[in-house]
Amino acid sequence: MDLIHFRIVVPSELTERTVGLLTADDHVLNLVVVSSAAHTPDGDALECDVMKGAANGVLGSLRALGVDRVGAIAVEDVEMMFSKRAEQIEADEPSALVHTPLWAAVEAHIRAEGTYLPSFYLFLVIAGIIGSVGIMSNSQILIVAAMVVGPEYNAIAGVALGLDRGNRRRVREGARALTIGFLLAIVVTFAFAVLARAAGLESEAFRRGVRPVSQLIDTPSFFSLVVACLAGIVGIVSLTEAHASALLGVFISVTTIPAASDIAVSVAFTDWSEARGSLLQLLMNVSVLVIVGFLTLRTQRRLWRRASRRAATEAEG
C-alpha cells in the first residue's frame, strides 16, 4: 500500500480552509488536528495520510492555498499501515491513482543528492585511484568497485533535472561539479599511476601490453552507447520509483569513472591512443546519461500525468 504522510503547520486563521480542503478529498485518511500545538512557526498542527497517486494534487492544493508560505509542509513515505479503509480505497482506485510518484519528493531527493560537498570530490578521486589499480592489475572486480564508489550519477541526475525544469543554475552547478570532479580525479590518479610505474608496481601482464580491462574501457562502440542509453532510462525510473537496487545497477553498468582512471593511467604509461579512446568514452557516456535522463524524466512525468487524468476521468464516470 503506497501512502504519503503529511505533517502540516498552519496559522489558526488558515486552519479551517486547510481542513476543509483535506476532508473534501476521498484519498485523504487519518486526519488529525491539534490546535495551537506548533511553534516556529506558531499555529495549528495537522497530520494526515494520502494515497500516493493523489499526493501531487493534495500538495498542489495546499501550496496554492499558501500553506507552504505562511506555515510548513513535510512529507514522508509510510512504510506500513494496517487500515481496512485504506485497503478498500486502494482496491477501488485505478493503479495510476495509487502509484503515481510524488514529483516534489522526487525532485527534492535529486536536489539533495546533487549538493557538491567536498566528499563528492573525495569519492571521485578515491574511485579514480581504485579504478587505476584495477586497470594496472587487470582486475575487473576493482573496476566494479570504482563504479560503485563514484558519486557522479548524482550530478548527472541533477543536470537532467535542471534541464527538465529550465533551471540554468542547477545545470551550471552540476556541469561544473562533473568537470572539476573528473579533472581532479584524473590528475590525482595520474600522479598515483606515475608513482606506480616508477616503482614497477603494475602487473607483469599489463607491462607486457596484455590489458583486457583497459581495452574494454578505451574502445567506445555501439554497444557501449546502447548500454549508456538504457542505463540513463533505468537511473531516472529507479529514482522516481525508489528502486535502489536498479540504481546500483546503473552505477556498475556505465563506464564513467573507469574511463577517467584509464585516461590517467594511459597518459602515465604514454599510451596516447588509449587515452584518446577513454576520453571519448567518458564524454560520450556522461553526455548520453544527461540527455537520456532529461528525456526520460520529462516523458515519465507526462505519461504519469496523462494516466492519472485518464484514471480520474474513468473514476468519475
ROKEMI-642171 format. One record per residue (C-alpha): residue number from 1; x, y, z. Coordinates in nm, 4 decimals, always signed. Each point is the difference from the previous one (the first is absolute). Example, Ala and Ser with C-alpha at 12.3 -4.5 7.8 and 13.67 -1.06 7.14 Angstrom:
REM residues 2
{pos: 1; c1: +1.2300; c2: -0.4500; c3: +0.7800}
{pos: 2; c1: +0.1370; c2: +0.3440; c3: -0.0660}
//
This chain:
REM residues 317
{pos: 1; c1: +0.0000; c2: +0.0000; c3: +0.0000}
{pos: 2; c1: +0.1538; c2: +0.3304; c3: -0.1145}
{pos: 3; c1: -0.0779; c2: +0.2854; c3: +0.2393}
{pos: 4; c1: +0.1584; c2: +0.3385; c3: +0.0625}
{pos: 5; c1: -0.0084; c2: +0.1547; c3: +0.3487}
{pos: 6; c1: -0.0487; c2: +0.3775; c3: +0.0189}
{pos: 7; c1: +0.1010; c2: +0.2082; c3: +0.3031}
{pos: 8; c1: -0.1373; c2: +0.3513; c3: -0.0325}
{pos: 9; c1: +0.0336; c2: +0.3182; c3: +0.2040}
{pos: 10; c1: -0.2480; c2: +0.2788; c3: -0.0776}
{pos: 11; c1: -0.0980; c2: +0.3277; c3: +0.1679}
{pos: 12; c1: -0.3296; c2: -0.0351; c3: +0.1827}
{pos: 13; c1: -0.1772; c2: +0.2311; c3: -0.2447}
{pos: 14; c1: +0.0809; c2: -0.2421; c3: -0.2846}
{pos: 15; c1: -0.0790; c2: -0.3225; c3: +0.1849}
{pos: 16; c1: -0.3683; c2: -0.0202; c3: -0.0904}
{pos: 17; c1: +0.0679; c2: +0.0371; c3: -0.3731}
{pos: 18; c1: +0.2825; c2: -0.2533; c3: +0.0151}
{pos: 19; c1: -0.2112; c2: -0.2529; c3: +0.1865}
{pos: 20; c1: -0.2827; c2: +0.0546; c3: -0.2458}
{pos: 21; c1: +0.2339; c2: -0.0631; c3: -0.2909}
{pos: 22; c1: +0.1267; c2: -0.3230; c3: +0.1525}
{pos: 23; c1: -0.3354; c2: -0.1389; c3: +0.1127}
{pos: 24; c1: -0.1482; c2: +0.0628; c3: -0.3447}
{pos: 25; c1: +0.2502; c2: -0.2399; c3: -0.1578}
{pos: 26; c1: -0.0971; c2: -0.3668; c3: +0.0201}
{pos: 27; c1: +0.3669; c2: -0.1023; c3: -0.0261}
{pos: 28; c1: +0.0887; c2: +0.1667; c3: +0.3328}
{pos: 29; c1: -0.0013; c2: -0.2234; c3: +0.3080}
{pos: 30; c1: +0.0609; c2: +0.0315; c3: +0.3719}
{pos: 31; c1: -0.0219; c2: +0.3789; c3: +0.0229}
{pos: 32; c1: +0.1097; c2: +0.1282; c3: +0.3409}
{pos: 33; c1: -0.0289; c2: +0.3654; c3: +0.1079}
{pos: 34; c1: +0.1657; c2: +0.1322; c3: +0.3147}
{pos: 35; c1: -0.0693; c2: +0.3665; c3: +0.0738}
{pos: 36; c1: +0.2844; c2: +0.2307; c3: +0.1063}
{pos: 37; c1: +0.2461; c2: -0.2921; c3: +0.0132}
{pos: 38; c1: +0.2592; c2: +0.1378; c3: -0.2416}
{pos: 39; c1: +0.2784; c2: +0.2484; c3: +0.0651}
{pos: 40; c1: +0.2566; c2: +0.1614; c3: -0.2334}
{pos: 41; c1: -0.2208; c2: +0.0622; c3: -0.1879}
{pos: 42; c1: -0.2857; c2: +0.0297; c3: +0.2429}
{pos: 43; c1: -0.3322; c2: -0.1508; c3: -0.0977}
{pos: 44; c1: -0.2045; c2: -0.3151; c3: -0.0095}
{pos: 45; c1: +0.1482; c2: -0.3412; c3: -0.0768}
{pos: 46; c1: -0.1670; c2: -0.2280; c3: -0.2541}
{pos: 47; c1: +0.0937; c2: -0.3508; c3: -0.1039}
{pos: 48; c1: -0.1531; c2: -0.2313; c3: -0.2562}
{pos: 49; c1: +0.0741; c2: -0.2875; c3: -0.2357}
{pos: 50; c1: -0.0634; c2: +0.0280; c3: -0.3733}
{pos: 51; c1: -0.0114; c2: -0.2631; c3: -0.2725}
{pos: 52; c1: +0.3238; c2: +0.0438; c3: -0.1918}
{pos: 53; c1: -0.1627; c2: +0.0590; c3: -0.3368}
{pos: 54; c1: -0.2094; c2: +0.2849; c3: +0.1414}
{pos: 55; c1: +0.2854; c2: +0.1603; c3: +0.1951}
{pos: 56; c1: +0.1065; c2: +0.2231; c3: -0.2914}
{pos: 57; c1: -0.3454; c2: +0.1564; c3: -0.0125}
{pos: 58; c1: -0.0257; c2: +0.0386; c3: +0.3772}
{pos: 59; c1: +0.3435; c2: +0.1590; c3: +0.0235}
{pos: 60; c1: -0.0815; c2: +0.2315; c3: -0.2899}
{pos: 61; c1: -0.3231; c2: +0.1098; c3: +0.1640}
{pos: 62; c1: +0.1735; c2: +0.0655; c3: +0.3330}
{pos: 63; c1: +0.2659; c2: +0.2104; c3: -0.1701}
{pos: 64; c1: -0.2648; c2: +0.1876; c3: -0.2008}
{pos: 65; c1: -0.1651; c2: +0.0790; c3: +0.3337}
{pos: 66; c1: +0.3301; c2: +0.1470; c3: +0.1168}
{pos: 67; c1: +0.0658; c2: -0.2511; c3: +0.2763}
{pos: 68; c1: +0.3678; c2: -0.0362; c3: -0.0952}
{pos: 69; c1: +0.0486; c2: +0.3793; c3: +0.0076}
{pos: 70; c1: -0.1581; c2: +0.0718; c3: +0.3391}
{pos: 71; c1: +0.0543; c2: -0.3394; c3: +0.1617}
{pos: 72; c1: +0.1755; c2: -0.3217; c3: -0.0933}
{pos: 73; c1: -0.0665; c2: -0.3304; c3: -0.1755}
{pos: 74; c1: +0.2065; c2: -0.3126; c3: +0.0636}
{pos: 75; c1: -0.0537; c2: -0.3237; c3: -0.1919}
{pos: 76; c1: +0.1326; c2: -0.3511; c3: +0.0522}
{pos: 77; c1: -0.0762; c2: -0.3504; c3: -0.1165}
{pos: 78; c1: -0.2114; c2: -0.2237; c3: +0.2167}
{pos: 79; c1: +0.1857; c2: -0.3289; c3: +0.0277}
{pos: 80; c1: -0.2939; c2: -0.2016; c3: +0.1322}
{pos: 81; c1: -0.3601; c2: +0.0598; c3: +0.1013}
{pos: 82; c1: -0.2792; c2: -0.2297; c3: +0.1060}
{pos: 83; c1: -0.3315; c2: +0.1576; c3: -0.0976}
{pos: 84; c1: -0.3033; c2: -0.1626; c3: -0.1534}
{pos: 85; c1: -0.1123; c2: +0.3302; c3: -0.1486}
{pos: 86; c1: +0.3382; c2: +0.0597; c3: -0.1629}
{pos: 87; c1: -0.0029; c2: -0.3503; c3: -0.1457}
{pos: 88; c1: -0.3491; c2: +0.0572; c3: -0.1374}
{pos: 89; c1: +0.0942; c2: +0.3305; c3: -0.1606}
{pos: 90; c1: +0.3070; c2: -0.1591; c3: -0.1567}
{pos: 91; c1: -0.2085; c2: -0.2867; c3: -0.1361}
{pos: 92; c1: -0.2606; c2: +0.2351; c3: -0.1478}
{pos: 93; c1: +0.2381; c2: +0.2502; c3: -0.1595}
{pos: 94; c1: +0.1700; c2: -0.0397; c3: -0.3400}
{pos: 95; c1: +0.3676; c2: -0.0886; c3: +0.0243}
{pos: 96; c1: +0.1117; c2: +0.3410; c3: -0.1307}
{pos: 97; c1: -0.1730; c2: +0.1753; c3: +0.2906}
{pos: 98; c1: +0.1710; c2: -0.2302; c3: +0.2480}
{pos: 99; c1: +0.3589; c2: -0.0118; c3: -0.1230}
{pos: 100; c1: +0.0718; c2: +0.3355; c3: -0.1687}
{pos: 101; c1: +0.3311; c2: +0.1377; c3: +0.1350}
{pos: 102; c1: -0.0082; c2: +0.3080; c3: +0.2204}
{pos: 103; c1: +0.1999; c2: +0.2217; c3: -0.2337}
{pos: 104; c1: +0.0868; c2: +0.2609; c3: +0.2618}
{pos: 105; c1: +0.1626; c2: -0.2734; c3: +0.2099}
{pos: 106; c1: +0.1837; c2: -0.1424; c3: -0.3031}
{pos: 107; c1: +0.1414; c2: +0.3412; c3: -0.0864}
{pos: 108; c1: +0.0899; c2: +0.0699; c3: +0.3627}
{pos: 109; c1: +0.1893; c2: -0.3304; c3: +0.0144}
{pos: 110; c1: +0.1938; c2: +0.0785; c3: -0.3187}
{pos: 111; c1: +0.0794; c2: +0.3502; c3: +0.1254}
{pos: 112; c1: +0.1152; c2: -0.1358; c3: +0.3373}
{pos: 113; c1: +0.2294; c2: -0.2523; c3: -0.1677}
{pos: 114; c1: +0.1235; c2: +0.2706; c3: -0.2362}
{pos: 115; c1: +0.1728; c2: +0.2059; c3: +0.2694}
{pos: 116; c1: +0.3691; c2: -0.0003; c3: -0.0789}
{pos: 117; c1: +0.1711; c2: -0.0153; c3: +0.3361}
{pos: 118; c1: +0.3742; c2: -0.0728; c3: +0.0304}
{pos: 119; c1: -0.0913; c2: -0.3671; c3: +0.0449}
{pos: 120; c1: -0.1344; c2: -0.0046; c3: -0.3581}
{pos: 121; c1: +0.3445; c2: +0.0817; c3: -0.1351}
{pos: 122; c1: +0.1724; c2: -0.2243; c3: +0.2528}
{pos: 123; c1: -0.2073; c2: -0.3000; c3: -0.1072}
{pos: 124; c1: +0.0725; c2: +0.0741; c3: -0.3668}
{pos: 125; c1: +0.3737; c2: +0.0098; c3: +0.0693}
{pos: 126; c1: -0.0119; c2: -0.3210; c3: +0.2056}
{pos: 127; c1: -0.2067; c2: -0.1707; c3: -0.2689}
{pos: 128; c1: +0.2504; c2: +0.1145; c3: -0.2626}
{pos: 129; c1: +0.2924; c2: -0.1501; c3: +0.1936}
{pos: 130; c1: -0.1877; c2: -0.3272; c3: +0.0585}
{pos: 131; c1: -0.0745; c2: -0.0119; c3: -0.3715}
{pos: 132; c1: +0.3655; c2: +0.0553; c3: -0.0864}
{pos: 133; c1: +0.1035; c2: -0.2904; c3: +0.2240}
{pos: 134; c1: -0.2566; c2: -0.2159; c3: -0.1781}
{pos: 135; c1: +0.1410; c2: +0.1027; c3: -0.3375}
{pos: 136; c1: +0.3643; c2: -0.0544; c3: +0.0926}
{pos: 137; c1: -0.0761; c2: -0.3367; c3: +0.1610}
{pos: 138; c1: -0.2553; c2: -0.1081; c3: -0.2648}
{pos: 139; c1: -0.2621; c2: -0.0429; c3: +0.2747}
{pos: 140; c1: -0.3598; c2: +0.0397; c3: -0.1141}
{pos: 141; c1: -0.1194; c2: -0.0260; c3: +0.3599}
{pos: 142; c1: +0.1843; c2: +0.3207; c3: +0.0908}
{pos: 143; c1: -0.1492; c2: +0.1727; c3: -0.3033}
{pos: 144; c1: -0.3472; c2: -0.0878; c3: +0.1294}
{pos: 145; c1: +0.1025; c2: +0.1253; c3: +0.3453}
{pos: 146; c1: +0.1073; c2: +0.3323; c3: -0.1507}
{pos: 147; c1: -0.3361; c2: +0.0308; c3: -0.1751}
{pos: 148; c1: -0.1881; c2: -0.0568; c3: +0.3253}
{pos: 149; c1: +0.2103; c2: +0.2544; c3: +0.1944}
{pos: 150; c1: -0.0299; c2: +0.2724; c3: -0.2645}
{pos: 151; c1: -0.2755; c2: +0.2565; c3: +0.0786}
{pos: 152; c1: -0.0147; c2: +0.1562; c3: -0.3468}
{pos: 153; c1: -0.3525; c2: -0.1205; c3: -0.0797}
{pos: 154; c1: -0.1375; c2: +0.2353; c3: +0.2650}
{pos: 155; c1: +0.1386; c2: +0.2938; c3: -0.1975}
{pos: 156; c1: -0.1206; c2: -0.1487; c3: -0.3288}
{pos: 157; c1: -0.3535; c2: -0.0341; c3: +0.1379}
{pos: 158; c1: +0.0220; c2: +0.3558; c3: +0.1340}
{pos: 159; c1: +0.0896; c2: +0.1327; c3: -0.3454}
{pos: 160; c1: -0.2834; c2: -0.2008; c3: -0.1573}
{pos: 161; c1: -0.2469; c2: +0.1457; c3: +0.2535}
{pos: 162; c1: +0.1349; c2: +0.3498; c3: -0.0654}
{pos: 163; c1: -0.0596; c2: -0.0439; c3: -0.3735}
{pos: 164; c1: -0.3500; c2: -0.1347; c3: +0.0617}
{pos: 165; c1: -0.0959; c2: +0.2888; c3: +0.2287}
{pos: 166; c1: +0.1854; c2: +0.2676; c3: -0.1967}
{pos: 167; c1: +0.2244; c2: +0.0725; c3: +0.3002}
{pos: 168; c1: +0.3227; c2: +0.1313; c3: -0.1512}
{pos: 169; c1: +0.1694; c2: +0.0394; c3: +0.3356}
{pos: 170; c1: -0.0451; c2: -0.3690; c3: +0.0808}
{pos: 171; c1: +0.1284; c2: -0.0976; c3: -0.3437}
{pos: 172; c1: +0.3075; c2: +0.2215; c3: +0.0443}
{pos: 173; c1: +0.0695; c2: -0.1312; c3: +0.3503}
{pos: 174; c1: -0.0302; c2: -0.3618; c3: -0.1083}
{pos: 175; c1: +0.2126; c2: +0.0492; c3: -0.3117}
{pos: 176; c1: +0.2641; c2: +0.1836; c3: +0.2027}
{pos: 177; c1: +0.0042; c2: -0.2730; c3: +0.2666}
{pos: 178; c1: +0.0406; c2: -0.2706; c3: -0.2656}
{pos: 179; c1: +0.2749; c2: +0.1921; c3: -0.1804}
{pos: 180; c1: +0.1984; c2: +0.0869; c3: +0.3120}
{pos: 181; c1: -0.0596; c2: -0.3401; c3: +0.1578}
{pos: 182; c1: +0.1158; c2: -0.2013; c3: -0.2997}
{pos: 183; c1: +0.2985; c2: +0.2282; c3: -0.0609}
{pos: 184; c1: +0.1019; c2: -0.0312; c3: +0.3637}
{pos: 185; c1: -0.0425; c2: -0.3789; c3: -0.0113}
{pos: 186; c1: +0.2079; c2: -0.0217; c3: -0.3185}
{pos: 187; c1: +0.2805; c2: +0.2183; c3: +0.1355}
{pos: 188; c1: +0.0295; c2: -0.1835; c3: +0.3321}
{pos: 189; c1: -0.0332; c2: -0.3393; c3: -0.1671}
{pos: 190; c1: +0.2675; c2: +0.0993; c3: -0.2536}
{pos: 191; c1: +0.2397; c2: +0.0848; c3: +0.2837}
{pos: 192; c1: -0.0783; c2: -0.3347; c3: +0.1638}
{pos: 193; c1: +0.0557; c2: -0.1864; c3: -0.3291}
{pos: 194; c1: +0.3334; c2: +0.1784; c3: -0.0571}
{pos: 195; c1: +0.1181; c2: -0.1095; c3: +0.3444}
{pos: 196; c1: -0.1242; c2: -0.3550; c3: -0.0623}
{pos: 197; c1: +0.1862; c2: -0.0125; c3: -0.3321}
{pos: 198; c1: +0.3199; c2: +0.1389; c3: +0.1524}
{pos: 199; c1: -0.0141; c2: -0.2660; c3: +0.2715}
{pos: 200; c1: -0.0860; c2: -0.2763; c3: -0.2467}
{pos: 201; c1: -0.3249; c2: -0.0862; c3: +0.1806}
{pos: 202; c1: -0.2108; c2: -0.0697; c3: -0.3096}
{pos: 203; c1: -0.0699; c2: -0.3640; c3: -0.0808}
{pos: 204; c1: +0.2352; c2: -0.1890; c3: -0.2297}
{pos: 205; c1: -0.2796; c2: -0.0561; c3: -0.2498}
{pos: 206; c1: -0.0812; c2: +0.3715; c3: -0.0075}
{pos: 207; c1: +0.3682; c2: +0.0819; c3: -0.0481}
{pos: 208; c1: +0.0163; c2: -0.2373; c3: -0.2983}
{pos: 209; c1: -0.3047; c2: +0.1633; c3: -0.1581}
{pos: 210; c1: -0.2601; c2: -0.2579; c3: +0.0982}
{pos: 211; c1: -0.2711; c2: +0.2381; c3: +0.1131}
{pos: 212; c1: -0.3480; c2: -0.1484; c3: -0.0449}
{pos: 213; c1: -0.1590; c2: +0.2307; c3: +0.2588}
{pos: 214; c1: +0.1477; c2: +0.3142; c3: -0.1527}
{pos: 215; c1: -0.0983; c2: -0.1070; c3: -0.3511}
{pos: 216; c1: -0.3619; c2: -0.0419; c3: +0.1072}
{pos: 217; c1: -0.0002; c2: +0.3515; c3: +0.1431}
{pos: 218; c1: +0.1794; c2: +0.1921; c3: -0.2754}
{pos: 219; c1: -0.1947; c2: -0.1454; c3: -0.2930}
{pos: 220; c1: -0.3296; c2: +0.1885; c3: -0.0413}
{pos: 221; c1: -0.2480; c2: -0.1968; c3: -0.2056}
{pos: 222; c1: -0.3626; c2: -0.0274; c3: -0.0986}
{pos: 223; c1: -0.0554; c2: -0.2360; c3: +0.2919}
{pos: 224; c1: +0.1435; c2: +0.2426; c3: +0.2564}
{pos: 225; c1: -0.2339; c2: +0.2659; c3: -0.1428}
{pos: 226; c1: -0.2989; c2: -0.2328; c3: +0.0355}
{pos: 227; c1: +0.0952; c2: -0.0859; c3: +0.3587}
{pos: 228; c1: +0.0362; c2: +0.3697; c3: +0.0878}
{pos: 229; c1: -0.3445; c2: +0.0749; c3: -0.1468}
{pos: 230; c1: -0.1657; c2: -0.2845; c3: +0.1867}
{pos: 231; c1: +0.1800; c2: +0.0896; c3: +0.3225}
{pos: 232; c1: -0.1184; c2: +0.3602; c3: -0.0331}
{pos: 233; c1: -0.3594; c2: -0.1197; c3: -0.0220}
{pos: 234; c1: +0.0351; c2: -0.2433; c3: +0.2901}
{pos: 235; c1: +0.1734; c2: +0.2609; c3: +0.2156}
{pos: 236; c1: -0.2812; c2: +0.2540; c3: -0.0210}
{pos: 237; c1: -0.2773; c2: -0.2595; c3: +0.0327}
{pos: 238; c1: +0.1698; c2: -0.1479; c3: +0.3069}
{pos: 239; c1: +0.0247; c2: +0.3465; c3: +0.1555}
{pos: 240; c1: -0.3652; c2: +0.0829; c3: -0.0640}
{pos: 241; c1: -0.1242; c2: -0.3373; c3: +0.1238}
{pos: 242; c1: +0.2603; c2: -0.0512; c3: +0.2769}
{pos: 243; c1: +0.1595; c2: -0.3180; c3: -0.1341}
{pos: 244; c1: +0.3402; c2: +0.0154; c3: +0.1676}
{pos: 245; c1: +0.1222; c2: -0.3323; c3: -0.1378}
{pos: 246; c1: -0.0665; c2: +0.1118; c3: -0.3575}
{pos: 247; c1: +0.1830; c2: +0.3267; c3: +0.0650}
{pos: 248; c1: +0.3003; c2: -0.1953; c3: +0.1276}
{pos: 249; c1: -0.0087; c2: -0.1903; c3: -0.3280}
{pos: 250; c1: +0.0393; c2: +0.3306; c3: -0.1844}
{pos: 251; c1: +0.3098; c2: +0.0809; c3: +0.2055}
{pos: 252; c1: +0.1714; c2: -0.3217; c3: -0.1071}
{pos: 253; c1: -0.1133; c2: -0.0132; c3: -0.3617}
{pos: 254; c1: +0.1328; c2: +0.3201; c3: -0.1550}
{pos: 255; c1: +0.3645; c2: +0.0862; c3: -0.0547}
{pos: 256; c1: +0.0519; c2: +0.3457; c3: +0.1483}
{pos: 257; c1: +0.2431; c2: -0.0255; c3: +0.2918}
{pos: 258; c1: +0.1928; c2: -0.2882; c3: -0.1638}
{pos: 259; c1: +0.0428; c2: +0.2145; c3: -0.3102}
{pos: 260; c1: +0.1394; c2: +0.2847; c3: +0.2096}
{pos: 261; c1: +0.2363; c2: -0.2465; c3: +0.1683}
{pos: 262; c1: +0.1121; c2: -0.1368; c3: -0.3351}
{pos: 263; c1: +0.0721; c2: +0.3485; c3: -0.1306}
{pos: 264; c1: +0.2350; c2: +0.0571; c3: +0.2925}
{pos: 265; c1: +0.1663; c2: -0.3422; c3: -0.0233}
{pos: 266; c1: +0.0368; c2: +0.0192; c3: -0.3776}
{pos: 267; c1: +0.1663; c2: +0.3408; c3: +0.0186}
{pos: 268; c1: +0.2290; c2: -0.1211; c3: +0.2796}
{pos: 269; c1: +0.1066; c2: -0.2923; c3: -0.2197}
{pos: 270; c1: +0.0086; c2: +0.2213; c3: -0.3160}
{pos: 271; c1: -0.2725; c2: -0.2002; c3: -0.1772}
{pos: 272; c1: -0.1527; c2: +0.2927; c3: -0.1846}
{pos: 273; c1: -0.2471; c2: -0.1922; c3: -0.2149}
{pos: 274; c1: -0.1473; c2: -0.1674; c3: +0.3102}
{pos: 275; c1: -0.0220; c2: +0.3381; c3: +0.1721}
{pos: 276; c1: -0.1923; c2: +0.1429; c3: -0.2966}
{pos: 277; c1: -0.2350; c2: -0.2972; c3: -0.0080}
{pos: 278; c1: -0.0698; c2: +0.0268; c3: +0.3735}
{pos: 279; c1: -0.0601; c2: +0.3746; c3: -0.0272}
{pos: 280; c1: -0.2510; c2: -0.0602; c3: -0.2787}
{pos: 281; c1: -0.1648; c2: -0.2731; c3: +0.2088}
{pos: 282; c1: -0.0295; c2: +0.2316; c3: +0.3005}
{pos: 283; c1: -0.1431; c2: +0.2931; c3: -0.1960}
{pos: 284; c1: -0.2426; c2: -0.2223; c3: -0.1903}
{pos: 285; c1: -0.1335; c2: -0.1795; c3: +0.3072}
{pos: 286; c1: -0.0452; c2: +0.3117; c3: +0.2138}
{pos: 287; c1: -0.1734; c2: +0.1833; c3: -0.2868}
{pos: 288; c1: -0.2283; c2: -0.2948; c3: -0.0761}
{pos: 289; c1: -0.0930; c2: -0.0458; c3: +0.3662}
{pos: 290; c1: -0.0918; c2: +0.3678; c3: +0.0323}
{pos: 291; c1: -0.2012; c2: +0.0172; c3: -0.3238}
{pos: 292; c1: -0.1801; c2: -0.3314; c3: +0.0495}
{pos: 293; c1: -0.0620; c2: +0.0837; c3: +0.3661}
{pos: 294; c1: -0.1575; c2: +0.3332; c3: -0.0965}
{pos: 295; c1: -0.2198; c2: -0.1602; c3: -0.2683}
{pos: 296; c1: -0.1037; c2: -0.2853; c3: +0.2301}
{pos: 297; c1: -0.0886; c2: +0.2335; c3: +0.2849}
{pos: 298; c1: -0.2134; c2: +0.2192; c3: -0.2242}
{pos: 299; c1: -0.1660; c2: -0.2933; c3: -0.1765}
{pos: 300; c1: -0.0682; c2: -0.1847; c3: +0.3239}
{pos: 301; c1: -0.1561; c2: +0.3062; c3: +0.1585}
{pos: 302; c1: -0.2295; c2: +0.0500; c3: -0.2991}
{pos: 303; c1: -0.1002; c2: -0.3658; c3: -0.0205}
{pos: 304; c1: -0.0856; c2: -0.0182; c3: +0.3707}
{pos: 305; c1: -0.1939; c2: +0.3265; c3: -0.0237}
{pos: 306; c1: -0.1984; c2: -0.1260; c3: -0.2982}
{pos: 307; c1: -0.0681; c2: -0.3358; c3: +0.1668}
{pos: 308; c1: -0.1166; c2: +0.1726; c3: +0.3180}
{pos: 309; c1: -0.2372; c2: +0.2300; c3: -0.1902}
{pos: 310; c1: -0.1431; c2: -0.2931; c3: -0.1940}
{pos: 311; c1: -0.0434; c2: -0.2029; c3: +0.3180}
{pos: 312; c1: -0.1681; c2: +0.2921; c3: +0.1773}
{pos: 313; c1: -0.2382; c2: +0.0486; c3: -0.2911}
{pos: 314; c1: -0.0898; c2: -0.3689; c3: -0.0013}
{pos: 315; c1: -0.0509; c2: +0.0025; c3: +0.3768}
{pos: 316; c1: -0.2357; c2: +0.2978; c3: -0.0235}
{pos: 317; c1: -0.1867; c2: -0.1587; c3: -0.2865}
//
